[in-house]
Amino acid sequence: MTTERKELNSYTLTSEEIEKLLKDEFGDKVAPMNRAKLAKQNLQRMKNRARQ
């Protein structure tokens, strides 16, 4: 059995390029992240799992 190696490509994108790619793919569904709200949601999920 032989495995064929494929070259790995790596790209560095600017924030603007990333935002454009995301908008092209997902439209307006992408919104800025609120870290405090995300942390609160994660804590609530952990509490809910601990109760089960």
Backbone as CSV, one residue per row, in Angstrom:
resi,resn,N_x,N_y,N_z,CA_x,CA_y,CA_z,C_x,C_y,C_z
1,MET,0.843,-1.171,0.000,0.000,0.000,0.000,0.897,1.245,0.000
2,THR,0.645,2.126,-0.919,1.427,3.361,-0.972,0.521,4.533,-0.658
3,THR,1.096,5.488,0.003,0.331,6.703,0.286,0.954,7.844,-0.481
4,GLU,0.108,8.584,-1.104,0.568,9.715,-1.902,0.541,10.963,-1.023
5,ARG,1.643,11.638,-0.943,1.713,12.855,-0.130,1.297,14.047,-0.963
6,LYS,0.448,14.858,-0.352,0.017,16.073,-1.024,0.654,17.258,-0.322
7,GLU,0.984,18.241,-1.094,1.611,19.430,-0.541,0.594,20.218,0.278
8,LEU,1.009,20.681,1.426,0.159,21.484,2.296,0.406,22.953,1.999
9,ASN,-0.663,23.663,1.696,-0.555,25.096,1.425,-1.042,25.872,2.623
10,SER,-0.366,26.932,2.955,-0.740,27.782,4.077,-0.838,29.218,3.573
11,TYR,-1.879,29.906,4.006,-2.094,31.277,3.581,-2.295,32.166,4.795
12,THR,-1.835,33.388,4.707,-2.083,34.380,5.746,-3.023,35.419,5.147
13,LEU,-4.162,35.602,5.798,-5.160,36.537,5.304,-5.316,37.696,6.266
14,THR,-5.649,38.844,5.711,-5.943,39.999,6.558,-7.353,39.846,7.128
15,SER,-7.662,40.607,8.143,-9.000,40.570,8.733,-10.064,40.896,7.697
16,GLU,-9.760,41.854,6.831,-10.719,42.244,5.792,-10.990,41.090,4.827
17,GLU,-9.941,40.358,4.464,-10.111,39.219,3.557,-10.938,38.111,4.212
18,ILE,-10.684,37.866,5.487,-11.451,36.849,6.213,-12.915,37.253,6.288
19,GLU,-13.181,38.510,6.637,-14.562,38.984,6.720,-15.270,38.873,5.374
20,LYS,-14.556,39.187,4.294,-15.158,39.081,2.961,-15.490,37.625,2.630
21,LEU,-14.567,36.712,2.923,-14.819,35.288,2.662,-16.022,34.791,3.465
22,LEU,-16.090,35.170,4.735,-17.217,34.751,5.572,-18.529,35.340,5.072
23,LYS,-18.510,36.600,4.696,-19.733,37.235,4.199,-20.184,36.594,2.888
24,ASP,-19.223,36.289,2.015,-19.565,35.627,0.746,-20.184,34.257,0.994
25,GLU,-19.676,33.541,2.001,-20.147,32.184,2.287,-21.436,32.172,3.097
26,PHE,-21.525,33.040,4.107,-22.642,32.969,5.050,-23.558,34.182,5.027
27,GLY,-23.225,35.190,4.275,-24.067,36.386,4.225,-23.990,37.172,5.523
28,ASP,-25.119,37.717,5.932,-25.159,38.562,7.125,-25.339,37.774,8.407
29,LYS,-25.277,36.439,8.346,-25.467,35.616,9.541,-24.292,35.735,10.508
30,VAL,-23.139,36.170,10.024,-21.960,36.285,10.872,-22.016,37.615,11.608
31,ALA,-21.887,37.546,12.924,-21.941,38.751,13.748,-20.728,38.793,14.665
32,PRO,-20.341,39.979,15.096,-19.214,40.069,16.033,-19.499,39.270,17.298
33,MET,-18.463,38.721,17.886,-18.618,37.877,19.068,-18.556,38.729,20.326
34,ASN,-19.477,38.484,21.222,-19.474,39.122,22.529,-18.874,38.112,23.501
35,ARG,-17.625,38.307,23.885,-16.913,37.323,24.711,-17.571,37.131,26.073
36,ALA,-18.077,38.179,26.673,-18.725,38.055,27.982,-19.983,37.202,27.867
37,LYS,-20.772,37.436,26.830,-21.998,36.665,26.627,-21.665,35.203,26.323
38,LEU,-20.631,34.976,25.517,-20.217,33.621,25.185,-19.753,32.871,26.439
39,ALA,-18.987,33.537,27.283,-18.518,32.907,28.520,-19.698,32.546,29.414
40,LYS,-20.685,33.422,29.494,-21.878,33.163,30.301,-22.650,31.958,29.759
41,GLN,-22.791,31.884,28.440,-23.489,30.757,27.816,-22.738,29.451,28.065
42,ASN,-21.419,29.477,27.952,-20.625,28.267,28.188,-20.738,27.816,29.630
43,LEU,-20.735,28.753,30.571,-20.885,28.417,31.984,-22.252,27.786,32.229
44,GLN,-23.285,28.341,31.629,-24.636,27.796,31.789,-24.723,26.385,31.215
45,ARG,-24.079,26.152,30.062,-24.060,24.800,29.464,-23.381,23.807,30.393
46,MET,-22.252,24.219,30.980,-21.532,23.336,31.889,-22.395,23.006,33.119
47,LYS,-23.105,23.989,33.641,-23.976,23.765,34.790,-25.101,22.808,34.426
48,ASN,-25.683,22.990,33.262,-26.774,22.114,32.814,-26.287,20.679,32.638
49,ARG,-25.093,20.492,32.087,-24.551,19.148,31.912,-24.245,18.494,33.250
50,ALA,-23.810,19.291,34.216,-23.480,18.750,35.529,-24.724,18.263,36.244
51,ARG,-25.875,18.867,35.986,-27.126,18.484,36.619,-27.652,17.147,36.073
52,GLN,-27.296,16.820,34.849,-27.834,15.606,34.213,-27.192,14.363,34.720
